[in-house]
Amino acid sequence: MTWFIALLRRPAIGWWDLADILLLSLIIYEVLKLIRGTRAVQMAVGGAMLAALFYVSRWGHLGTVNWLIRNFTAYLVFAGIVLFQSDLRRALAHLGRAPFFRYLTRPESGEESIEELAVAAGLLSARRIGAIIAIERQVGLRNYVEGGIPLDAVLTYDLLVSIFQPSSPLHDGAVVVQEDRIAAAACFLPLTVNPRLTRELGSRHRAAIGLTEENDSVAIVVSEETGVISLVVNGEITRGLDTDSLREQLQSLVLQRQPRKVTGHGDLSHTQ
């Protein structure tokens, strides 16, 4: 009962204490959202088990076990940083995309650029020409631009259609769009390693998912086999879009910078 009496004698909770608790709860909630569905979940479970084992070893006077945990904890931290560097990079990028920072930057594309993208996707879909277009938002795609063929050309639908023609030397890869310009073509994007995705997904869809898992870009994918238009944001894919729905989603995501609004079928079971 002593601990209970001591708890009742604690000072009264003020407004700053409530703000402190609320802020800490928000941080924990955001961290849980970031690690959900990633390998970091297993790491967090392992860390919790290691912490529990540490206190059990102290309580049970297990000197050898306690010594091992204390001496290897520092090395485990560095190992975690190396193994989960992509998750940490995505977490820091997510922090930089907080609503406060959105007002400090301008929209990346205008209405005309959205229209050009929608028309190009519609034409490629009608002709069943495979394509992948990555649209830069707040996190830069310079690394992927440097790995492709620099163009720095005005964004037009006819140029996009020409790039993805099977006879074009630039069709194998992605086009990166920065603001109202095509920055580069034939860019190679990282493939996702998400084990939950169906194996039927083609390389274009996996590359789009892999790119958007690491940053806040938006990717448009046109299936070569079916002509289906897909939109990928935050590692999630929406399929079965037409020109009008694609235009609406791009306006919401790129111009207004609102959260992703799903209007397609969200099917993950199709190939490229």
VEXSEDREN-704689 format. One record per residue (C-alpha): x, z, y. Coordinates in steps of 0.5 Angstrom, whole numbers, padded with zeros to 4 digits, always signed. Example, Ala and Ser with C-alpha at 12.3 -4.5 7.8 and 13.67 -1.06 7.14 Angstrom:
<recs>
+0025+0016-0009;+0027+0014-0002;
</recs>
This chain:
<recs>
+0000+0000+0000;+0006+0001+0005;+0007-0007+0006;-0001-0007+0007;+0000-0002+0012;+0006-0005+0016;+0002-0012+0016;-0004-0008+0020;+0001-0005+0025;+0004-0012+0027;+0003-0014+0034;-0003-0018+0036;-0003-0026+0035;-0003-0029+0042;-0004-0036+0044;+0003-0038+0043;+0003-0036+0036;-0003-0040+0035;+0001-0046+0038;+0007-0045+0034;+0003-0044+0027;-0001-0051+0029;+0005-0054+0030;+0009-0052+0024;+0002-0054+0020;+0002-0061+0023;+0010-0062+0021;+0008-0060+0014;+0002-0065+0014;+0006-0071+0017;+0012-0069+0012;+0007-0069+0006;+0004-0076+0008;+0011-0079+0009;+0013-0077+0002;+0006-0078-0002;+0007-0084-0007;+0015-0084-0006;+0021-0081-0010;+0021-0076-0005;+0016-0072-0009;+0020-0071-0015;+0025-0069-0011;+0021-0064-0007;+0018-0061-0014;+0025-0060-0016;+0028-0057-0010;+0022-0052-0011;+0024-0051-0018;+0031-0049-0016;+0029-0045-0011;+0024-0041-0015;+0030-0040-0020;+0035-0038-0015;+0030-0032-0014;+0029-0031-0021;+0036-0030-0022;+0037-0025-0017;+0031-0021-0019;+0034-0021-0026;+0041-0020-0025;+0043-0027-0028;+0050-0027-0024;+0052-0034-0027;+0046-0038-0026;+0046-0035-0019;+0053-0037-0017;+0052-0044-0020;+0046-0045-0015;+0049-0042-0009;+0055-0047-0010;+0052-0053-0012;+0046-0053-0007;+0051-0056-0001;+0053-0062-0006;+0045-0063-0008;+0044-0064+0000;+0049-0069+0001;+0047-0073-0006;+0039-0073-0003;+0041-0076+0003;+0045-0082-0001;+0039-0083-0006;+0034-0082-0001;+0037-0086+0005;+0031-0091+0005;+0026-0086+0005;+0029-0082+0011;+0030-0088+0015;+0022-0090+0014;+0021-0083+0016;+0025-0083+0022;+0022-0090+0024;+0015-0087+0023;+0017-0081+0028;+0019-0087+0033;+0012-0090+0032;+0008-0084+0035;+0003-0085+0040;+0007-0082+0045;+0012-0088+0045;+0007-0093+0044;+0006-0093+0052;+0013-0094+0053;+0013-0101+0050;+0009-0107+0051;+0005-0111+0046;+0010-0116+0042;+0005-0122+0042;+0000-0125+0047;-0007-0128+0045;-0004-0135+0045;+0001-0132+0039;-0004-0129+0035;-0008-0136+0035;-0002-0140+0033;-0001-0135+0027;-0008-0135+0025;-0008-0143+0026;-0002-0144+0022;-0004-0139+0016;-0011-0143+0016;-0007-0150+0015;-0002-0147+0010;-0008-0144+0006;-0012-0151+0006;-0006-0155+0004;-0004-0149-0001;+0003-0149+0002;+0007-0142+0000;+0009-0138+0007;+0011-0131+0009;+0011-0129+0016;+0014-0123+0019;+0012-0120+0026;+0016-0115+0029;+0013-0110+0033;+0017-0103+0035;+0022-0103+0030;+0027-0109+0031;+0028-0114+0025;+0035-0116+0028;+0038-0115+0021;+0034-0120+0018;+0034-0125+0023;+0042-0125+0023;+0041-0126+0015;+0037-0132+0017;+0038-0139+0021;+0037-0137+0028;+0032-0142+0032;+0029-0138+0038;+0024-0143+0039;+0017-0142+0042;+0012-0140+0037;+0007-0146+0035;+0003-0147+0029;+0006-0154+0028;+0013-0151+0028;+0011-0146+0023;+0007-0151+0018;+0014-0156+0019;+0018-0150+0017;+0014-0148+0010;+0014-0156+0008;+0017-0156+0001;+0021-0161+0003;+0024-0157+0009;+0031-0154+0008;+0028-0148+0011;+0022-0147+0007;+0025-0142+0002;+0025-0135+0006;+0021-0132+0011;+0020-0133+0019;+0021-0128+0023;+0017-0127+0030;+0019-0123+0036;+0014-0123+0041;+0012-0130+0043;+0018-0134+0039;+0020-0136+0032;+0027-0132+0032;+0029-0134+0025;+0027-0138+0019;+0030-0138+0012;+0030-0130+0012;+0031-0126+0006;+0027-0120+0006;+0028-0113+0001;+0023-0113-0005;+0019-0107-0006;+0021-0103-0012;+0014-0099-0012;+0013-0098-0019;+0005-0098-0018;+0005-0105-0016;+0002-0110-0021;+0008-0114-0024;+0003-0120-0023;+0005-0120-0016;+0010-0126-0014;+0016-0125-0010;+0013-0127-0003;+0008-0121-0004;+0013-0116-0006;+0018-0118+0000;+0013-0117+0005;+0011-0110+0002;+0018-0108+0001;+0019-0110+0009;+0013-0107+0011;+0015-0100+0007;+0021-0100+0011;+0019-0101+0018;+0012-0102+0022;+0013-0110+0022;+0006-0114+0020;+0007-0119+0015;+0003-0125+0013;+0003-0128+0006;+0000-0135+0004;+0000-0136-0004;+0003-0142-0006;-0002-0142-0012;-0009-0141-0009;-0008-0141-0002;-0010-0134-0001;-0008-0131+0006;-0006-0124+0005;-0004-0119+0011;+0001-0113+0009;+0002-0107+0013;+0006-0100+0012;+0007-0103+0005;-0001-0104+0003;-0003-0111+0002;-0010-0114+0004;-0012-0120+0001;-0018-0126+0002;-0017-0126+0009;-0020-0132+0013;-0017-0135+0020;-0022-0131+0024;-0021-0124+0020;-0014-0125+0020;-0014-0126+0028;-0018-0120+0029;-0013-0116+0025;-0007-0119+0028;-0010-0117+0035;-0012-0110+0033;-0005-0109+0030;+0000-0113+0035;-0004-0113+0041;-0008-0106+0041;-0003-0103+0036;-0009-0099+0033;-0008-0097+0025;-0009-0102+0020;-0016-0104+0019;-0018-0107+0012;-0023-0112+0012;-0021-0116+0006;-0021-0115-0001;-0015-0111-0002;-0013-0114-0009;-0006-0113-0011;-0007-0117-0018;-0005-0124-0015;+0001-0128-0016;+0005-0132-0010;
</recs>
